[in-house]
């Protein structure tokens, strides 16, 4: 039975599908982006079906709903698809055909998607929490910047205490500035309330996962950092080796080397941190490591002190401690064991 390789270029309104069989493009479809229409089109293709879609805002929605009607579905990393991004003419039908060709050749890097709806829900709330925190920081910077423009410095407690804020605003000589700051504070108060609600929902959903409680026993790992790591990693079995886990979390090193030196020998590879990583995971792990180092009197702080005494720079020592902490959490996850400082 011949295998049909289907590439789908999907936007919010229309979806273009290209079907390859035996290396030849045999059919094209252009349909509205709805599950009913896509399922109907895929049902017309007889035989084994493999579907490729590039990662994007609708990727998980498509993955969850189209998985039952195809034999294999691949959500791929668009940054790796230079054949689509840089090769000649470009439009949605052409991109769909190229995606089908890459799927047939095995040149797509698959992006992991969880099949557990409860886990996906936790990930959505964790992402929403981090988004609201970032917006709150943005609102605070706007307030402080507006004050600096007029040479005004808000007193302590103004940001979060309405009584202190009200008294300070009434005492300002510049009434226009007072009105502008009052307006900006409405936005800040709304975002801070959203942060509280999102954090409450994350904590509620995280209670069902025992490993999150175990991780919170580590120095520097709080409830949000533990929930973030769990939500974005999903399962410890995604990674065959700890180095792959390190790279995914932005802590692993990658080698960059090209050409030869003046003697004709290959140039020595330059080791550097990978940049194409999950920033939220990196912030969670590095934040936990830095907090553990600052707290002192724990196994990770002792390791940091030894590394610095041995001549390692502060930055490299922090990254080494973060890799150690991540590896410990990975091992706890695989064995479902609580944190034991003696084993570290």
Sine and cosine of phi, psi and omega as CSV:
sin_phi,cos_phi,sin_psi,cos_psi,sin_omega,cos_omega
0.00,0.00,0.80,-0.60,-0.02,-1.00
-0.95,0.32,0.57,-0.82,0.04,-1.00
-1.00,-0.09,0.72,-0.70,0.06,-1.00
-0.99,-0.14,0.84,-0.55,0.04,-1.00
-0.98,-0.21,0.86,-0.51,-0.14,-0.99
-0.89,-0.46,0.84,-0.54,0.11,-0.99
-0.97,-0.22,0.70,-0.71,-0.04,-1.00
-0.81,-0.58,0.85,-0.52,0.12,-0.99
-0.97,-0.25,0.93,-0.37,-0.21,-0.98
-0.88,-0.47,0.74,-0.67,0.21,-0.98
-0.83,-0.56,-0.14,-0.99,-0.13,-0.99
-0.93,0.36,-0.35,0.94,-0.07,-1.00
-0.94,-0.34,-0.76,0.65,-0.11,-0.99
-0.79,-0.61,0.44,-0.90,0.04,-1.00
-0.80,-0.59,0.76,-0.65,0.07,-1.00
-0.96,-0.27,0.79,-0.62,0.01,-1.00
-0.86,-0.51,0.67,-0.74,0.07,-1.00
-0.83,-0.56,0.75,-0.66,-0.08,-1.00
-0.93,-0.38,0.84,-0.55,0.07,-1.00
-0.95,-0.33,0.62,-0.78,0.12,-0.99
-0.59,-0.81,0.79,-0.62,-0.02,-1.00
0.83,0.56,0.61,0.79,0.06,-1.00
0.98,0.18,0.09,1.00,-0.02,-1.00
-0.85,-0.53,0.61,-0.79,0.06,-1.00
-0.97,0.23,0.90,-0.43,-0.13,-0.99
-0.95,-0.30,-0.33,0.94,-0.06,-1.00
-0.32,-0.95,0.58,-0.81,0.13,-0.99
-0.82,-0.57,0.52,-0.85,0.06,-1.00
-0.70,-0.71,0.55,-0.84,0.15,-0.99
-0.70,-0.71,0.92,-0.39,-0.13,-0.99
-0.70,-0.71,0.35,-0.94,0.11,-0.99
-0.88,0.48,0.53,-0.85,-0.02,-1.00
-0.98,0.19,1.00,0.08,0.11,-0.99
-0.60,-0.80,0.48,-0.88,-0.04,-1.00
-0.89,0.45,-0.63,0.78,-0.02,-1.00
-0.88,0.48,-0.72,0.69,-0.01,-1.00
-0.91,0.41,-0.68,0.73,-0.01,-1.00
-0.91,0.41,-0.65,0.76,0.04,-1.00
-0.90,0.43,-0.61,0.79,0.02,-1.00
-0.90,0.44,-0.69,0.72,0.01,-1.00
-0.91,0.42,-0.72,0.70,0.00,-1.00
-0.91,0.42,-0.50,0.86,0.05,-1.00
-0.92,0.38,-0.41,0.91,0.02,-1.00
-0.97,0.26,-0.33,0.94,0.00,-1.00
-1.00,0.09,0.88,-0.48,-0.05,-1.00
-1.00,-0.07,0.59,-0.81,0.01,-1.00
0.98,-0.20,-0.22,-0.97,0.00,-1.00
-0.95,0.30,0.70,-0.72,-0.07,-1.00
-0.79,-0.61,0.77,-0.64,0.12,-0.99
-0.85,-0.53,0.78,-0.62,-0.12,-0.99
-0.89,-0.46,0.70,-0.71,0.03,-1.00
-0.86,-0.51,0.74,-0.68,0.04,-1.00
-0.70,-0.71,0.66,-0.75,0.04,-1.00
-0.97,0.23,0.55,-0.84,0.02,-1.00
-0.87,0.49,0.68,-0.74,0.00,-1.00
-0.11,-0.99,-0.08,-1.00,-0.06,-1.00
-0.86,0.52,-0.53,0.85,-0.05,-1.00
-0.99,-0.14,0.09,1.00,-0.15,-0.99
-0.88,0.48,-0.73,0.69,-0.06,-1.00
-0.94,0.35,-0.58,0.81,0.06,-1.00
-0.86,0.50,-0.70,0.71,0.03,-1.00
-0.93,0.37,-0.66,0.75,-0.01,-1.00
-0.86,0.50,-0.72,0.70,-0.05,-1.00
-0.92,0.38,-0.60,0.80,-0.12,-0.99
-1.00,-0.05,-0.40,0.92,-0.04,-1.00
-0.99,-0.15,-0.22,0.98,-0.02,-1.00
-0.84,0.55,-0.63,0.78,-0.03,-1.00
-0.93,0.37,-0.32,0.95,-0.12,-0.99
-0.97,-0.22,0.03,1.00,0.07,-1.00
-0.78,-0.62,0.32,-0.95,0.02,-1.00
-0.98,0.21,-0.50,0.86,0.01,-1.00
-0.44,-0.90,0.68,-0.73,0.07,-1.00
-0.80,-0.59,0.74,-0.68,-0.05,-1.00
-0.86,-0.50,0.88,-0.48,0.17,-0.99
-1.00,-0.10,0.90,-0.44,-0.18,-0.98
-0.93,-0.36,0.31,-0.95,-0.02,-1.00
-0.99,0.12,0.92,-0.40,-0.06,-1.00
-0.93,0.38,-0.36,0.93,-0.01,-1.00
-0.92,0.39,-0.37,0.93,0.01,-1.00
-1.00,0.04,-0.17,0.99,-0.13,-0.99
-1.00,-0.07,0.91,0.41,-0.01,-1.00
-0.90,0.43,-0.47,0.88,0.03,-1.00
-0.86,0.51,-0.55,0.83,0.03,-1.00
-0.99,0.13,-0.68,0.74,-0.15,-0.99
-0.97,0.23,-0.50,0.87,-0.20,-0.98
-0.85,-0.52,-0.07,1.00,-0.14,-0.99
-0.99,-0.16,0.97,-0.23,0.21,-0.98
0.85,0.53,-0.58,-0.82,-0.03,-1.00
-0.87,0.49,0.49,-0.87,-0.06,-1.00
-0.58,-0.81,0.85,-0.52,0.23,-0.97
-0.42,-0.91,0.02,-1.00,-0.12,-0.99
-0.90,0.44,-0.72,0.69,0.03,-1.00
-0.89,0.46,-0.63,0.77,0.03,-1.00
-0.90,0.43,-0.69,0.72,0.01,-1.00
-0.87,0.49,-0.64,0.77,0.01,-1.00
-0.89,0.45,-0.67,0.74,0.03,-1.00
-0.90,0.43,-0.66,0.75,0.04,-1.00
-0.91,0.41,-0.60,0.80,0.02,-1.00
-0.90,0.44,-0.63,0.78,0.06,-1.00
-0.90,0.44,-0.64,0.77,0.01,-1.00
-0.91,0.41,-0.66,0.76,0.04,-1.00
-0.91,0.41,-0.60,0.80,0.04,-1.00
-0.90,0.44,-0.69,0.72,0.02,-1.00
-0.89,0.46,-0.61,0.79,-0.02,-1.00
-0.99,0.17,-0.17,0.99,-0.01,-1.00
0.97,0.24,0.49,0.87,-0.08,-1.00
-0.98,-0.19,0.18,0.98,-0.04,-1.00
-1.00,-0.10,0.66,-0.75,0.12,-0.99
-1.00,-0.08,0.88,-0.47,-0.10,-1.00
-0.97,0.22,0.67,-0.75,0.07,-1.00
-0.99,-0.14,0.76,-0.65,-0.08,-1.00
-0.94,0.33,0.69,-0.73,0.11,-0.99
-0.72,-0.70,0.73,-0.68,-0.02,-1.00
-0.97,0.24,0.53,-0.85,0.07,-1.00
-0.99,-0.14,-0.05,1.00,-0.02,-1.00
-1.00,-0.02,0.92,-0.39,-0.05,-1.00
-0.90,0.43,-0.57,0.82,0.02,-1.00
-0.91,0.40,-0.61,0.79,0.04,-1.00
-0.93,0.38,-0.64,0.77,0.05,-1.00
-0.89,0.46,-0.62,0.78,0.03,-1.00
-0.89,0.45,-0.69,0.73,0.05,-1.00
-0.87,0.49,-0.68,0.73,0.00,-1.00
-0.89,0.46,-0.64,0.77,0.02,-1.00
-0.90,0.44,-0.67,0.74,0.00,-1.00
-0.94,0.34,-0.61,0.79,0.05,-1.00
-0.89,0.46,-0.70,0.72,0.04,-1.00
-0.89,0.46,-0.63,0.77,0.03,-1.00
-0.91,0.40,-0.63,0.78,0.04,-1.00
-0.87,0.49,-0.76,0.66,-0.02,-1.00
-0.90,0.44,-0.59,0.81,0.04,-1.00
-0.90,0.43,-0.67,0.74,0.00,-1.00
-0.93,0.36,-0.60,0.80,0.06,-1.00
-0.89,0.46,-0.67,0.74,0.02,-1.00
-0.90,0.44,-0.63,0.77,0.03,-1.00
-0.92,0.39,-0.59,0.81,0.04,-1.00
-0.90,0.44,-0.67,0.74,0.05,-1.00
-0.88,0.47,-0.65,0.76,0.03,-1.00
-0.88,0.47,-0.68,0.74,0.01,-1.00
-0.91,0.42,-0.65,0.76,0.03,-1.00
-0.90,0.44,-0.67,0.74,0.03,-1.00
-0.90,0.44,-0.58,0.81,0.05,-1.00
-0.89,0.45,-0.70,0.72,0.01,-1.00
-0.89,0.46,-0.74,0.68,-0.02,-1.00
-0.91,0.42,-0.63,0.78,0.02,-1.00
-0.90,0.43,-0.65,0.76,0.02,-1.00
-0.90,0.43,-0.61,0.79,0.04,-1.00
-0.92,0.40,-0.66,0.75,-0.01,-1.00
-0.91,0.42,-0.52,0.85,0.03,-1.00
-0.87,0.49,-0.45,0.89,-0.01,-1.00
-0.95,-0.30,0.16,0.99,0.01,-1.00
0.93,0.37,0.48,0.88,-0.05,-1.00
-0.95,-0.32,0.63,-0.78,0.02,-1.00
-0.86,-0.51,0.91,-0.41,0.00,-1.00
-0.91,0.42,0.67,-0.75,0.03,-1.00
-0.95,0.31,0.25,-0.97,0.00,-1.00
-0.88,0.48,0.68,-0.73,0.02,-1.00
1.00,-0.01,-0.09,1.00,-0.06,-1.00
-0.92,0.39,-0.62,0.79,-0.12,-0.99
-0.90,0.44,-0.65,0.76,-0.17,-0.99
-0.92,-0.40,-0.26,0.96,-0.04,-1.00
-0.98,-0.22,0.95,-0.31,-0.06,-1.00
-0.87,0.49,-0.57,0.82,-0.03,-1.00
-0.93,0.38,-0.70,0.72,0.04,-1.00
-0.90,0.43,-0.65,0.76,-0.01,-1.00
-0.89,0.46,-0.73,0.68,-0.04,-1.00
-0.88,0.48,-0.70,0.72,-0.01,-1.00
-0.91,0.42,-0.62,0.78,-0.02,-1.00
-0.93,0.37,-0.67,0.74,-0.01,-1.00
-0.91,0.42,-0.61,0.79,0.02,-1.00
-0.92,0.39,-0.47,0.88,-0.02,-1.00
-1.00,0.10,-0.09,1.00,0.00,-1.00
-0.95,0.31,0.67,-0.74,0.04,-1.00
-0.96,0.27,-0.55,0.83,-0.03,-1.00
-1.00,0.08,0.98,-0.21,-0.06,-1.00
-0.94,0.34,-0.54,0.84,0.03,-1.00
-0.90,0.45,-0.68,0.73,0.04,-1.00
-0.89,0.45,-0.64,0.77,0.01,-1.00
-0.87,0.49,-0.67,0.74,0.03,-1.00
-0.91,0.40,-0.66,0.75,0.00,-1.00
-0.90,0.43,-0.69,0.73,0.01,-1.00
-0.92,0.40,-0.61,0.79,0.04,-1.00
-0.87,0.49,-0.65,0.76,0.03,-1.00
-0.91,0.42,-0.68,0.73,0.01,-1.00
-0.91,0.42,-0.56,0.83,-0.02,-1.00
-0.93,0.36,-0.46,0.89,0.08,-1.00
-0.87,0.49,-0.70,0.72,0.03,-1.00
-0.91,0.42,-0.66,0.75,0.00,-1.00
-0.90,0.44,-0.71,0.71,0.00,-1.00
-0.87,0.49,-0.64,0.77,0.01,-1.00
-0.91,0.42,-0.67,0.74,-0.01,-1.00
-0.93,0.37,-0.64,0.77,0.02,-1.00
-0.89,0.45,-0.60,0.80,0.07,-1.00
-0.91,0.41,-0.62,0.78,0.06,-1.00
-0.90,0.44,-0.62,0.79,0.05,-1.00
-0.87,0.49,-0.70,0.71,0.00,-1.00
-0.88,0.47,-0.71,0.70,-0.02,-1.00
-0.91,0.41,-0.67,0.74,0.01,-1.00
-0.91,0.41,-0.65,0.76,0.02,-1.00
-0.90,0.44,-0.63,0.77,0.03,-1.00
-0.89,0.46,-0.66,0.75,-0.01,-1.00
-0.94,0.34,-0.62,0.79,0.06,-1.00
-0.88,0.47,-0.70,0.72,0.01,-1.00
-0.89,0.45,-0.63,0.78,0.01,-1.00
-0.91,0.42,-0.71,0.70,-0.02,-1.00
-0.94,0.34,-0.50,0.87,-0.05,-1.00
-0.96,0.27,-0.29,0.96,-0.05,-1.00
-0.90,0.44,-0.44,0.90,-0.07,-1.00
-0.97,0.25,-0.20,0.98,-0.08,-1.00
-0.95,-0.31,0.91,-0.41,-0.09,-1.00
-0.91,0.41,-0.57,0.82,-0.07,-1.00
-0.91,0.41,-0.46,0.89,0.05,-1.00
-0.91,0.41,-0.62,0.78,0.06,-1.00
-0.91,0.42,-0.63,0.77,0.03,-1.00
-0.90,0.44,-0.67,0.74,-0.03,-1.00
-0.90,0.43,-0.52,0.86,-0.02,-1.00
-0.92,0.38,-0.20,0.98,0.06,-1.00
-0.98,0.21,-0.26,0.97,0.02,-1.00
-0.97,0.25,0.59,-0.81,0.06,-1.00
-0.90,0.43,0.73,-0.68,0.04,-1.00
1.00,0.01,-0.13,0.99,-0.04,-1.00
-0.97,-0.26,0.93,-0.37,0.05,-1.00
-0.99,-0.16,-0.14,-0.99,-0.08,-1.00
-0.92,0.40,-0.65,0.76,-0.04,-1.00
-0.95,0.33,-0.67,0.74,0.02,-1.00
-0.90,0.44,-0.66,0.75,0.01,-1.00
-0.91,0.42,-0.69,0.72,0.00,-1.00
-0.91,0.41,-0.60,0.80,0.03,-1.00
-0.90,0.44,-0.72,0.70,0.02,-1.00
-0.88,0.47,-0.70,0.72,-0.01,-1.00
-0.91,0.40,-0.68,0.74,-0.08,-1.00
-0.91,0.42,-0.64,0.77,-0.10,-0.99
-1.00,-0.01,-0.34,0.94,0.06,-1.00
-1.00,-0.03,-0.58,0.82,0.12,-0.99
0.96,0.29,-0.79,0.61,-0.03,-1.00
-0.50,-0.87,0.60,-0.80,0.01,-1.00
-0.95,0.30,-0.25,0.97,-0.10,-0.99
-1.00,0.07,0.05,1.00,0.08,-1.00
-0.92,0.38,-0.44,0.90,-0.17,-0.99
-0.91,-0.41,0.81,-0.58,-0.01,-1.00
-0.97,0.25,-0.45,0.89,-0.05,-1.00
-0.60,-0.80,0.42,-0.91,-0.05,-1.00
-0.89,0.45,-0.49,0.87,0.01,-1.00
-0.90,0.44,-0.57,0.82,0.06,-1.00
-0.93,0.38,-0.61,0.79,0.07,-1.00
-0.90,0.44,-0.69,0.72,0.02,-1.00
-0.86,0.52,-0.71,0.70,-0.03,-1.00
-0.90,0.44,-0.66,0.75,-0.02,-1.00
-0.89,0.45,-0.55,0.83,-0.03,-1.00
-1.00,-0.04,0.12,0.99,0.07,-1.00
0.99,0.15,0.28,0.96,-0.02,-1.00
-0.94,-0.34,-0.22,0.98,-0.05,-1.00
-0.99,0.11,0.38,-0.93,0.00,-1.00
-0.98,-0.19,0.58,-0.81,0.11,-0.99
-0.83,-0.56,0.56,-0.83,-0.08,-1.00
-1.00,-0.09,0.71,-0.70,0.01,-1.00
-0.81,-0.58,0.90,-0.44,-0.02,-1.00
-0.53,-0.85,0.64,-0.77,0.01,-1.00
-0.40,-0.92,0.66,-0.75,0.08,-1.00
0.98,0.18,-0.17,-0.99,-0.03,-1.00
-0.79,-0.62,0.34,-0.94,0.03,-1.00
-0.99,0.11,-0.10,-0.99,-0.09,-1.00
-0.94,0.34,-0.25,0.97,0.05,-1.00
-1.00,-0.06,0.00,1.00,0.01,-1.00
1.00,0.04,0.09,1.00,0.02,-1.00
-1.00,-0.02,0.51,-0.86,0.05,-1.00
-0.86,0.50,0.67,-0.75,0.02,-1.00
-0.92,0.40,0.56,-0.83,0.03,-1.00
-0.93,0.36,0.73,-0.68,-0.02,-1.00
-0.91,0.41,0.64,-0.77,0.05,-1.00
-1.00,-0.06,0.83,-0.55,0.03,-1.00
-1.00,0.01,0.76,-0.65,0.01,-1.00
-0.51,-0.86,0.34,-0.94,0.03,-1.00
-0.93,0.37,0.64,-0.77,0.06,-1.00
-0.93,0.37,0.59,-0.80,-0.02,-1.00
-0.98,-0.19,-0.48,0.88,-0.03,-1.00
-1.00,0.09,0.97,0.23,-0.10,-0.99
-0.74,-0.68,0.15,-0.99,0.08,-1.00
-0.99,0.15,0.95,-0.32,-0.11,-0.99
-0.91,0.41,-0.56,0.83,-0.01,-1.00
-0.93,0.37,-0.61,0.79,0.07,-1.00
-0.91,0.42,-0.70,0.72,-0.01,-1.00
-0.88,0.48,-0.69,0.73,0.01,-1.00
-0.89,0.45,-0.61,0.79,-0.01,-1.00
-0.92,0.39,-0.72,0.70,-0.05,-1.00
-0.94,0.33,-0.73,0.68,0.00,-1.00
-0.91,0.42,-0.62,0.78,0.05,-1.00
-0.89,0.46,-0.65,0.76,0.03,-1.00
-0.90,0.43,-0.67,0.74,-0.01,-1.00
-0.90,0.43,-0.70,0.72,-0.01,-1.00
-0.91,0.42,-0.65,0.76,0.03,-1.00
-0.90,0.44,-0.67,0.74,0.02,-1.00
-0.89,0.45,-0.64,0.77,0.02,-1.00
-0.91,0.42,-0.66,0.75,-0.03,-1.00
-0.94,0.33,-0.49,0.87,-0.01,-1.00
-0.95,0.32,-0.38,0.93,-0.02,-1.00
0.89,0.45,0.02,-1.00,0.12,-0.99
0.75,0.67,0.71,0.70,0.15,-0.99
-0.52,-0.86,0.25,-0.97,-0.16,-0.99
-0.89,0.46,-0.53,0.85,-0.02,-1.00
-0.97,0.25,-0.58,0.81,0.08,-1.00
-0.92,0.39,-0.62,0.78,0.04,-1.00
-0.90,0.44,-0.64,0.77,0.02,-1.00
-0.90,0.45,-0.67,0.74,0.02,-1.00
-0.87,0.49,-0.70,0.71,0.00,-1.00
-0.89,0.46,-0.65,0.76,0.03,-1.00
-0.90,0.44,-0.67,0.74,-0.02,-1.00
-0.90,0.44,-0.67,0.75,0.01,-1.00
-0.91,0.40,-0.64,0.77,0.03,-1.00
-0.90,0.43,-0.48,0.88,0.02,-1.00
-0.99,0.14,0.01,1.00,0.09,-1.00
0.97,-0.23,0.04,1.00,0.02,-1.00
-0.96,0.26,0.58,-0.81,0.04,-1.00
-0.93,0.37,0.36,-0.93,-0.01,-1.00
-0.84,0.54,-0.70,0.72,-0.04,-1.00
-0.89,0.45,-0.74,0.68,0.00,-1.00
-0.91,0.42,-0.58,0.81,0.03,-1.00
-0.91,0.41,-0.67,0.75,0.03,-1.00
-0.89,0.46,-0.69,0.73,0.00,-1.00
-0.92,0.40,-0.58,0.82,0.04,-1.00
-0.91,0.41,-0.67,0.74,0.04,-1.00
-0.90,0.43,-0.64,0.77,0.02,-1.00
-0.89,0.45,-0.65,0.76,0.05,-1.00
-0.90,0.44,-0.64,0.77,0.03,-1.00
-0.89,0.45,-0.71,0.70,0.00,-1.00
-0.89,0.46,-0.68,0.74,0.00,-1.00
-0.90,0.44,-0.63,0.77,0.02,-1.00
-0.91,0.41,-0.63,0.77,0.05,-1.00
-0.88,0.47,-0.70,0.71,0.00,-1.00
-0.91,0.41,-0.61,0.79,0.04,-1.00
-0.88,0.47,-0.70,0.71,0.04,-1.00
-0.91,0.42,-0.65,0.76,0.06,-1.00
-0.87,0.50,-0.64,0.77,-0.03,-1.00
-0.91,0.41,-0.69,0.72,-0.03,-1.00
-0.93,0.36,-0.55,0.83,-0.05,-1.00
-0.99,-0.17,-0.14,0.99,-0.05,-1.00
0.82,0.57,0.67,0.74,0.01,-1.00
-0.94,-0.35,0.44,-0.90,0.04,-1.00
-0.98,0.20,0.23,-0.97,-0.04,-1.00
-0.94,0.33,0.79,-0.62,0.03,-1.00
-0.79,-0.61,0.95,-0.31,-0.07,-1.00
-0.88,0.47,-0.47,0.88,-0.01,-1.00
-0.92,0.40,-0.52,0.85,0.01,-1.00
-0.96,0.27,-0.41,0.91,0.02,-1.00
-0.96,0.27,0.00,0.00,0.00,0.00
